[in-house]
């Protein structure tokens, strides 16, 4: 598997309506997103399994990678491409033991460079920092400075993802500051036209990465 993490990293919003979730996700994939994280903090176990399995099939059709937020066993059950773990979830080492070396494991590191270094040492394939801007999804999230991205690129040996309040207006600055990828929820999935928004993000970020 190509574990390259770069450009647009689409993260799903909390949606109970699976049909709406799939329609929005298909639009994001049609617009060029090739890295998707399934995140639904409000779903029960059955809905989460239903949605994750459906997204896995959708991602396969588009050649996209599916990462499951938090739930290592769900990622294993549906054969997702990987898992993203936070401070309160299974650790990177435990996730690697359950999923094996072929899967992607990402770790939330908030604004903590030392946490990122530790995660990389434990086998994380990427680390995520944020929130860089005010976020409607996590209004109380701790903020991370742009300088952290520059430090991380110098010291962390795996790709760096930026998250939190990212829009078309500020995404390029994060790439310039050192992020390999930007994780986007609202500015993508709440856009009037999700496919157009995804295409704009991909065009913008590919130009900056190149």
Number of C-alpha atoms within 10 A of each C-alpha: 8 8 15 14 21 20 27 28 25 26 24 22 22 15 16 15 10 16 12 11 19 17 12 21 26 20 21 24 24 16 20 21 25 21 23 25 24 26 22 20 12 12 14 10 9 9 15 20 16 12 21 26 18 16 24 22 15 18 22 12 11 14 13 18 24 27 27 28 23 24 19 24 14 18 27 18 12 17 16 25 24 26 27 29 23 16 12 7 16 15 19 23 15 13 28 21 9 13 22 13 11 12 22 27 29 30 28 22 22 22 20 15 18 13 16 26 18 14 24 21 15 14 18 25 23 25 27 26 28 27 22 22 19 16 18 12 13 11 12 10 16 14 16 20 13 20 11 19 27 17 13 23 16 10 13 20 16 22 22 26 28 28 25 25 22 24 18 17 9 12 24 22 14 23 23 15 16 22 27 25 27 26 25 26 24 18 17 30 22 12 14 10 14 22 22 17 22 27 20 17 27 20 15 17 24 15 11 16 15 5
